[in-house]
Amino acid sequence: MANFSKSQVPQFTAEVYQNEYLPEGASEVNAIVTVTSTGGGTTGRQPGPSGSNAAVVIMVDCSGSMDYPPTKMRNARDATAAAIDTIRDGVAFAVVAGTHKAEEVYPGNGRVATADPATREQAKQALRKLKPSGGTAIGTWLRLADRLLSSADVAIRHGILLTDGRNEHEKPEELRAALDACAGRFTCDCRGVGTDWEVKEVTGIASALLGTADIVADPAGLEADFRQMMETAMGKEVADVGLRLWTPQGTRIKYVKQVAPTVEDLTDRRVEAGPRAGDYPTGSWGDESRDYHVCVEVPPAGVGQEMLAARVSLVLPSGDGGAPQVLSQGLVRAVWTDDMAASTKINAQVAHYTGQAELAQVIQQGLEARKAGDLDSATAKLGRAVQLAAESGNEDTAKLLAKVVDVVDVATGTVRLKQKVADADEMTLETRSTKTVRVKK
């Protein structure tokens, strides 16, 4: 964990959007908290011994299925080489080959290398050793990545994981245990290549490790995707930022969700942080903005009463176990009124993201119903998804839905299920179902 002086930390702001007016007796307060980090690309970092504050491990699936078609392994090697070219000088890095066990490809001996022109070239030469064989046990890949990353004295630890198949050579509980062991230690972006992998498995890994998940249906697209992923990872400047919620006596946090750029429920990840306060992890930040939906249950009160429902802070742990640094704060309020117009108006941000969260949910439910043969339920859910996508201006999701259903009437959400749907189209819709669009200001 790096120590930053106040001038070195990217500037964080927390803006709270809500309708604070409640009708008499109401007890639920909703707010959208927009967190923005700026100046990340220009801050003076406190680098570790390697001259940088970051480490990255690339995990490449080398199981036997990567030989079908044979171009898949070549594309994966080329993509990994492109990612290696994108690593900044001074960043610690390593490459792992994943099968039913995990093997170090570069640099080896349980170490990480420091990126410079020579080590990048050596790493790319080492990629020639990657040959498809064996099975898939992703938990072993993650545990090796964790060991390698923890050997670097840096604040920002990141993994990139590529797989083309199901995690067939370890039990689900073994993968779960590996994820529990790695959570909070590094973030990880995951990519599924082709169409023979399990969406919930890959998105579950990314979710547990606060990273992104996506499909690269055509292996030829891997190189551009890997380069973009590594560029984003190289832009991260500060790790382990916590969203801290303090609530007064008698209140309860119902849920905390990230709602942009993707929907991610953080409710169960709370870590107690003193009396009536808890921290929710947000991972690593560069120059970016994210939105969080906070729902608080307060004791119902009478007209004219008001209270602080929650104090929202962004906190950065200190490296020496001392008090964390507070980067920004915002307040969530509750005011009881008998003005019907004031108390029934739904805040535009809250309404929009409630719809986006429902959109993600009905897509997943609709696709599950379709797989289970419950066509009536699938039609209803995916029809509702078409309606929500149109209402919120989520054009990307609307286009993906149109590959799975024929849209009869957008406004009413009337659709027909397509008889034939390409696996890639269905998996793309499922993988990207949690991607949201922001409120048009």
C-alpha positions in Angstrom: 0.0 0.0 0.0 1.5 3.3 -1.1 1.3 6.4 1.1 0.2 9.5 -0.8 0.6 13.0 0.4 -2.6 15.0 0.0 -1.2 16.7 -3.2 -0.4 13.3 -4.8 -3.8 11.6 -4.5 -6.1 12.2 -7.5 -8.9 14.6 -6.6 -12.1 12.8 -5.6 -15.5 14.3 -5.5 -18.8 12.8 -4.2 -22.0 14.4 -5.5 -25.3 13.2 -4.0 -28.5 13.2 -6.1 -31.8 12.5 -4.3 -35.3 13.7 -3.5 -34.9 14.2 0.2 -38.7 14.9 0.7 -40.7 11.9 2.1 -44.4 11.7 2.9 -45.3 11.3 6.5 -44.5 7.8 7.8 -42.2 6.9 4.9 -39.0 5.2 5.8 -37.0 4.5 2.6 -34.4 7.0 1.4 -32.7 6.6 -2.0 -29.7 8.5 -3.4 -27.3 8.3 -6.3 -23.7 9.1 -5.4 -21.6 10.2 -8.3 -17.9 9.6 -7.5 -15.4 11.3 -9.8 -11.6 11.0 -9.8 -9.5 13.5 -11.7 -5.8 14.3 -12.1 -4.9 10.6 -11.8 -2.9 10.7 -15.0 -0.7 13.5 -13.7 -0.3 12.9 -10.0 3.2 12.3 -8.7 3.1 8.7 -7.5 5.3 7.3 -4.8 6.8 4.5 -6.8 8.1 1.3 -5.3 11.6 0.1 -5.9 10.8 -0.8 -9.5 10.1 2.8 -10.3 6.3 2.3 -10.6 3.4 1.7 -8.3 1.7 -1.1 -10.3 2.1 -4.8 -11.1 0.1 -6.9 -13.6 -0.1 -10.6 -14.3 -1.5 -11.9 -17.6 -3.1 -15.4 -17.3 -3.5 -17.1 -20.7 -5.7 -20.2 -21.1 -3.5 -23.0 -22.6 -6.0 -25.9 -22.2 -6.4 -28.4 -25.0 -9.5 -26.6 -26.4 -7.4 -23.6 -27.3 -6.3 -25.8 -30.3 -9.8 -25.6 -31.9 -9.5 -23.8 -34.2 -5.6 -23.7 -34.3 -5.7 -20.0 -34.9 -7.2 -19.4 -31.4 -3.9 -20.1 -29.6 -2.0 -17.9 -32.1 -4.5 -15.1 -31.6 -4.1 -15.4 -27.8 -0.3 -15.2 -28.1 -0.5 -12.2 -30.4 -3.0 -10.5 -27.9 -0.7 -11.2 -25.0 2.3 -9.8 -26.9 0.2 -6.6 -27.7 -0.7 -6.3 -24.0 3.0 -6.7 -23.0 3.9 -3.9 -25.5 1.4 -1.7 -23.7 2.9 -2.1 -20.2 4.6 1.1 -19.0 8.3 1.1 -18.2 8.9 0.3 -14.5 5.6 -1.7 -14.1 6.2 -5.1 -12.5 4.7 -7.9 -14.7 4.5 -11.7 -15.3 2.8 -14.1 -17.6 1.1 -17.3 -16.5 -0.1 -20.3 -18.6 -3.3 -21.8 -17.3 -4.4 -25.4 -17.7 -5.4 -27.9 -15.0 -2.5 -26.3 -13.2 -0.8 -22.9 -13.4 2.7 -22.5 -14.8 4.9 -19.4 -14.9 5.8 -18.5 -18.5 7.8 -15.3 -17.7 10.0 -14.4 -15.9 9.8 -17.6 -13.7 11.2 -18.6 -10.3 8.2 -17.0 -8.5 9.2 -13.5 -9.5 7.9 -10.6 -11.5 10.0 -8.7 -14.1 10.3 -4.9 -14.3 9.0 -3.7 -17.7 11.6 -2.1 -20.1 12.4 -2.8 -23.8 14.6 -5.8 -22.9 12.2 -7.6 -20.6 9.2 -6.9 -22.9 11.1 -8.6 -25.7 12.1 -11.5 -23.5 8.5 -12.0 -22.4 7.3 -12.0 -26.0 9.9 -14.6 -26.9 8.7 -16.7 -24.0 5.2 -16.7 -25.4 6.4 -19.1 -28.1 6.4 -21.8 -25.5 2.6 -21.6 -25.1 1.1 -24.8 -26.4 -2.4 -26.0 -25.9 -2.8 -29.1 -23.7 -4.5 -30.3 -20.6 -7.6 -29.0 -18.7 -8.9 -25.9 -17.0 -8.6 -25.1 -13.2 -8.9 -21.3 -13.0 -8.6 -21.2 -9.2 -4.9 -22.4 -9.5 -4.2 -19.6 -12.1 -5.6 -17.0 -9.7 -3.7 -18.2 -6.7 -0.4 -18.2 -8.7 -1.2 -14.6 -9.9 -1.8 -13.6 -6.3 1.6 -15.0 -5.2 3.4 -13.2 -8.0 1.6 -9.9 -7.5 2.1 -9.9 -3.8 5.9 -10.3 -4.4 5.9 -6.7 -5.8 6.0 -3.8 -3.4 3.3 -1.8 -5.1 -0.2 -0.4 -4.4 -2.0 -1.3 -7.6 -2.1 -5.1 -8.4 -4.0 -6.2 -11.5 -4.7 -9.4 -13.3 -5.9 -10.1 -16.9 -7.5 -13.5 -17.5 -8.3 -15.2 -20.8 -10.3 -18.4 -21.0 -12.1 -20.3 -23.8 -13.8 -23.0 -21.8 -15.6 -24.1 -18.7 -13.7 -24.6 -15.4 -14.0 -28.4 -15.6 -11.0 -29.6 -13.6 -11.7 -28.2 -10.2 -14.9 -28.1 -8.1 -17.0 -24.9 -8.0 -16.1 -24.6 -4.2 -12.4 -24.7 -5.1 -12.8 -21.7 -7.4 -14.9 -20.0 -4.8 -12.2 -20.5 -2.2 -9.6 -19.1 -4.6 -11.8 -16.0 -5.2 -12.3 -15.5 -1.5 -8.6 -15.7 -1.0 -7.8 -13.2 -3.8 -10.6 -10.7 -3.2 -9.3 -7.3 -2.1 -5.7 -8.4 -3.0 -5.9 -7.6 -6.7 -8.4 -6.6 -9.4 -8.9 -8.8 -12.4 -10.4 -8.2 -15.9 -11.7 -11.4 -17.6 -12.3 -12.2 -21.2 -14.1 -15.3 -22.6 -12.9 -16.1 -26.2 -15.2 -18.1 -28.5 -18.5 -19.5 -27.3 -17.6 -22.6 -25.2 -17.2 -20.9 -21.9 -19.7 -20.3 -19.1 -20.9 -16.7 -18.8 -21.8 -16.8 -15.1 -18.4 -18.3 -14.3 -16.4 -15.6 -16.1 -18.6 -12.7 -14.9 -18.5 -14.1 -11.4 -14.7 -14.0 -11.3 -14.6 -10.4 -12.6 -17.3 -9.4 -10.1 -15.5 -11.0 -7.1 -12.3 -9.3 -8.1 -13.9 -5.9 -9.0 -12.9 -6.1 -12.7 -14.6 -6.1 -16.1 -15.9 -9.1 -18.0 -16.5 -9.3 -21.8 -16.8 -11.7 -24.7 -14.4 -11.8 -27.6 -16.5 -14.1 -29.9 -14.0 -14.0 -32.7 -10.4 -14.7 -31.5 -9.2 -12.2 -34.2 -10.5 -9.4 -32.0 -8.3 -10.4 -29.0 -5.3 -8.3 -29.9 -7.2 -4.9 -29.9 -9.2 -5.9 -26.8 -6.1 -6.9 -24.8 -4.3 -3.7 -25.8 -7.3 -1.6 -24.7 -7.6 -3.6 -21.4 -3.9 -3.0 -20.6 -4.1 0.7 -21.5 -7.0 1.0 -19.0 -5.0 -0.9 -16.3 -2.0 1.4 -16.9 -4.2 4.4 -16.2 -5.0 3.3 -12.6 -3.4 5.6 -10.1 -4.9 4.7 -6.7 -6.0 1.4 -5.2 -8.3 0.2 -2.4 -10.6 3.3 -2.3 -13.5 2.5 0.1 -17.0 3.9 0.0 -17.7 4.5 3.7 -21.3 4.9 4.9 -22.0 6.2 8.4 -25.6 6.0 9.5 -27.2 7.3 12.7 -28.9 5.1 15.4 -32.0 3.3 14.3 -31.2 3.3 10.5 -30.2 0.4 8.3 -28.5 0.2 4.9 -30.8 -1.8 2.7 -28.3 -2.0 -0.2 -25.4 -0.4 -1.9 -24.9 -1.0 -5.6 -22.5 0.4 -8.2 -24.9 1.3 -11.1 -22.5 2.9 -13.6 -20.6 1.9 -15.7 -22.0 -1.5 -14.8 -24.4 -2.9 -12.1 -22.5 -4.5 -9.3 -24.2 -5.2 -5.9 -21.8 -4.4 -3.1 -24.2 -4.8 -0.2 -22.7 -8.1 1.1 -19.1 -6.8 0.8 -19.4 -4.4 3.7 -16.5 -4.3 6.2 -17.3 -2.8 9.6 -15.3 0.5 10.1 -16.2 1.7 13.6 -19.5 2.4 15.3 -22.4 2.5 12.7 -19.9 2.8 9.8 -19.0 0.3 7.1 -16.7 0.3 4.0 -17.7 -1.0 0.6 -14.8 -1.8 -1.8 -14.6 0.1 -5.1 -11.2 -1.1 -6.3 -8.7 0.9 -8.3 -9.2 4.3 -9.9 -7.7 6.4 -12.7 -9.4 9.4 -14.3 -13.0 8.2 -14.3 -16.5 8.6 -12.8 -18.8 6.0 -11.3 -22.3 6.1 -9.9 -23.5 4.3 -6.7 -27.1 3.7 -5.5 -27.5 3.9 -1.7 -30.8 2.8 -0.2 -31.2 3.6 3.6 -34.1 2.6 5.9 -34.8 5.3 8.4 -37.3 5.4 11.4 -40.5 6.9 10.0 -41.2 10.4 11.3 -43.8 13.2 11.2 -44.3 16.2 9.0 -41.6 18.9 9.5 -39.0 16.5 10.9 -35.7 16.0 9.2 -32.6 13.9 9.7 -29.2 13.0 8.3 -29.9 9.5 6.8 -26.2 8.7 5.9 -22.8 10.3 5.5 -20.9 9.1 2.5 -17.1 9.3 2.5 -14.4 8.1 0.1 -11.6 6.8 2.2 -8.0 5.6 1.4 -6.4 3.3 3.9 -3.1 4.5 5.3 -0.2 2.1 4.7 0.9 2.1 8.4 -2.5 1.1 9.9 -3.3 4.6 11.0 -6.5 6.6 10.3 -7.6 6.5 6.7 -7.4 9.6 4.5 -10.9 11.0 3.7 -10.9 12.0 0.1 -14.4 13.4 -0.2 -17.8 13.5 1.6 -21.5 13.8 0.8 -24.7 13.8 2.8 -27.9 11.9 2.3 -30.9 13.6 4.0 -34.5 12.9 4.9 -37.2 15.6 5.3 -40.8 14.6 6.0 -43.4 16.8 4.3 -47.2 17.0 3.6 -46.4 18.6 0.2 -47.6 15.8 -2.1 -45.8 17.3 -5.2 -42.5 17.4 -3.3 -42.7 14.0 -1.7 -43.9 12.0 -4.7 -41.4 13.4 -7.2 -38.8 10.7 -8.0 -35.3 12.0 -8.6 -34.3 11.6 -12.2 -31.0 9.9 -11.4 -32.6 7.4 -8.9 -35.4 6.6 -11.4 -32.9 6.1 -14.3 -30.6 3.7 -12.4 -33.5 1.8 -10.8 -34.6 1.1 -14.4 -31.0 0.1 -15.5 -30.7 -2.3 -12.6 -34.1 -3.8 -13.5 -32.9 -4.0 -17.2 -29.9 -6.1 -16.2 -32.1 -8.4 -14.1 -34.8 -9.0 -16.6 -32.3 -9.8 -19.4 -30.6 -12.4 -17.2 -34.0 -13.9 -16.1 -35.3 -13.9 -19.7 -32.2 -15.8 -21.0 -32.4 -18.3 -18.1 -36.1 -18.9 -18.9 -35.3 -19.3 -22.6 -32.6 -21.9 -21.8 -35.1 -23.7 -19.5 -37.7 -23.8 -22.2 -40.1 -21.5 -20.4 -40.8 -19.4 -23.6 -43.8 -17.4 -22.2 -41.6 -16.1 -19.3 -38.7 -15.5 -21.6 -40.8 -13.5 -24.0 -42.3 -11.4 -21.1 -38.9 -10.7 -19.5 -37.1 -9.9 -22.7 -40.0 -7.7 -23.9 -39.7 -5.7 -20.6 -36.0 -5.4 -21.3 -36.6 -4.0 -24.8 -39.0 -1.5 -23.3 -36.5 -0.4 -20.5 -33.6 -0.2 -22.9 -35.6 2.2 -25.2 -36.9 4.3 -22.3 -33.4 4.9 -20.9 -31.6 5.3 -24.2 -29.4 2.2 -23.7 -28.9 1.7 -27.5 -26.1 -0.8 -27.2 -28.3 -3.2 -25.1 -31.2 -2.6 -27.5 -29.1 -3.7 -30.4 -28.0 -6.8 -28.6 -31.6 -7.6 -27.6 -32.7 -7.3 -31.3 -30.4 -10.3 -32.1 -32.3 -12.5 -29.7 -35.9 -11.2 -30.2 -38.0 -9.7 -33.0 -39.4 -6.4 -31.7 -43.1 -6.0 -32.5 -43.7 -2.8 -30.4 -41.0 -1.1 -28.4 -43.4 1.1 -26.3 -45.3 -1.9 -24.9 -42.4 -4.3 -24.9 -44.1 -6.7 -27.3 -41.6 -9.1 -28.8 -41.3 -12.6 -30.4 -38.4 -14.9 -29.5 -36.2 -15.6 -32.6 -36.3 -19.3 -33.6 -32.5 -19.4 -34.2 -30.1 -17.4 -32.2 -26.3 -17.6 -32.6 -24.5 -18.7 -29.4 -22.2 -15.6 -29.7 -25.2 -13.2 -29.8 -26.9 -14.8 -26.8 -23.7 -14.9 -24.8 -22.8 -11.3 -25.7 -26.2 -10.1 -24.4 -25.8 -12.1 -21.2 -22.2 -10.9 -20.6 -23.0 -7.3 -21.3 -26.4 -7.2 -19.6 -25.0 -5.3 -16.6 -23.5 -2.4 -18.7 -25.5 0.7 -18.1 -25.8 4.2 -19.7 -25.6 7.3 -17.6 -28.4 9.8 -17.1 -28.5 12.4 -19.8 -27.8 15.6 -17.8 
